[in-house]
Amino acid sequence: MGEHGIHIALSAEKLFDFLSFPVSNTLIASYLSISTLLVIAFLLRKNLKELPGRFQALVEALFEYVLSYMEEVLEDRKLARKLFPIIMTIFLFILVSNWAEHLPIFETIFTKAGEGHEYVALLKSANTDLNTTLALAIISFFTVEILGVVTVGFWKYMGKFFNFSSPLNFAIGIIEFVSELARLIAFSFRLFGNILAGEVLILVVKYFVPYFLPVPLMAFELFVGFIQAAIFALLTLFFVKIAIAEVEH
Amino acid sequence: MGEIFAIFGVDWKVLFVNIFNFGVLVIALSYLLYGPVIKLIDERRRKIEKGLRDAQKAKEELESIKASEKKILAKAQAEAQEKLLNAEELAKKEREEILQEAQSKALTTIASAKRQAEEEKKAIMQEAKDEIAKEAVLAAKKILASS
């Protein structure tokens, strides 16, 4: 591909259709992350011991830290335990997807596909596809809204956005409603933009200085990948906290 | 909006597949990883709590045992001391009694021996006197006969 210049795609490339569902290279990468997580989880569960090994101790420390932090933020032990799987999975899935992107198998194996039968990379980082990040944002959004409705009550929760007690409160409610919906865009484009920018940066640097220079940038991208995963999970947690807070009158 | 989505290749079907996959992942990880690990952590925490409580209890018990042991030991020592003192006193008294008895016995024995000796002496003296008188009579008879 080198002789054709740098290939940057804002959208994922379709490889084939499966039961009329298009399968893109980012979806394959997302399945790779999912299966990696499942294999690790399965192996860990099989070797779960009362006296933990190194890896089990690491996982336990992570879970305990996150759980205690969530309990602290939500001030509700039961809710924290209910929400934990979603927050943790968001973090792990984004982290694994972001880190897997630096494996040499990504964007190096090409296959003939698409309408024009051009060469298409078999694997492309899952979070460089807005479909993935928007899906995560939708999950985060519905988690927040459903928990808000369940905890506060439907009418009280809706009263946050549609308040007819005074013109000022009505305006504030509408602004709240718009900002609630804007989160979807913010969530999805933040992750998408960060990861795509990192990928493009490394691609450009690779084009000009193929040796050594990409290494520190890749290290930095690992850090960015971790930060983005943490931000996505943390923001979901904080928005849940805001949603379950009692409406002030 | 539709144009923006087209640029980024947003497809409702792919979106749905992604959401579905994530849901499956959440459920699978809850079942495989979160549930067992958190249960394990909770169980271990309970166990450690119980262990700490037990250790505290054992320590308190040990302390109380030690205290009662000390008390019993002190009591036993005091009792032993008292008994020893009593025994010593008793022994002293008995010794004195025995000594006194022995002394008095000895005195009476000496006295009776003295008396006996005196009587024997008297008897012997008497006997001697009688013998001498007899001899004297015999001698006198002999002298008289020869003359």
Contacts between the chains, C-beta under 8 A, distances in Angstrom:
chain1	res1	chain2	res2	distance
A	10	B	7	5.9
A	10	B	8	5.5
A	10	B	9	7.2
A	11	B	7	7.0
A	11	B	8	5.4
A	11	B	9	2.5
A	11	B	10	8.0
A	12	B	9	5.6
A	20	B	13	7.6
A	21	B	13	5.2
A	21	B	14	7.4
A	21	B	17	5.8
A	22	B	11	6.2
A	22	B	13	6.5
A	22	B	14	6.1
A	24	B	9	7.7
A	24	B	14	6.7
A	27	B	14	6.6
A	27	B	17	6.8
A	27	B	18	7.4
A	30	B	18	6.8
A	30	B	21	6.6
A	31	B	21	7.4
A	34	B	21	6.1
A	34	B	24	7.9
A	34	B	25	5.3
A	37	B	25	6.7
A	37	B	29	6.6
A	38	B	25	7.5
A	38	B	28	5.9
A	38	B	29	7.6
A	38	B	32	7.1
A	41	B	28	7.3
A	41	B	29	5.6
A	41	B	32	4.0
A	41	B	33	4.0
A	42	B	32	5.9
A	44	B	32	7.9
A	44	B	33	6.4
A	44	B	37	7.5
A	45	B	32	5.1
A	45	B	33	6.5
A	45	B	36	5.5
A	48	B	36	5.7
A	48	B	37	7.1
A	48	B	40	6.2
A	50	B	40	7.3
A	50	B	44	6.9
A	56	B	37	7.9
A	59	B	33	7.7
A	59	B	37	6.3
A	60	B	37	6.1
A	60	B	40	7.4
A	60	B	41	5.8
A	63	B	34	7.1
A	63	B	37	5.7
A	63	B	38	6.3
A	63	B	41	6.9
A	64	B	41	5.9
A	67	B	38	7.1
A	81	B	38	7.5
A	84	B	34	6.4
A	84	B	38	7.6
A	85	B	26	5.4
A	85	B	29	6.6
A	85	B	30	4.3
A	85	B	34	5.2
A	86	B	26	5.9
A	88	B	29	7.4
A	88	B	34	6.4
A	89	B	22	7.2
A	89	B	25	5.7
A	89	B	26	4.7
A	89	B	29	5.5
A	92	B	29	7.4
A	93	B	22	6.8
A	93	B	25	6.3
A	129	B	9	7.0
A	129	B	14	7.9
A	130	B	5	8.0
A	130	B	8	4.0
A	130	B	9	6.9
A	130	B	10	5.4
A	131	B	9	6.9
A	131	B	10	5.8
A	131	B	11	6.3
A	131	B	14	4.3
A	131	B	15	5.4
A	131	B	18	5.7
A	132	B	18	5.4
A	134	B	10	6.4
A	134	B	15	6.1
A	135	B	15	5.3
A	135	B	18	3.4
A	135	B	19	4.7
A	135	B	22	6.4
A	136	B	18	7.7
A	136	B	22	6.8
A	138	B	15	7.3
A	138	B	19	6.2
A	139	B	19	6.1
A	139	B	22	5.7
A	139	B	23	7.7
A	192	B	8	7.8
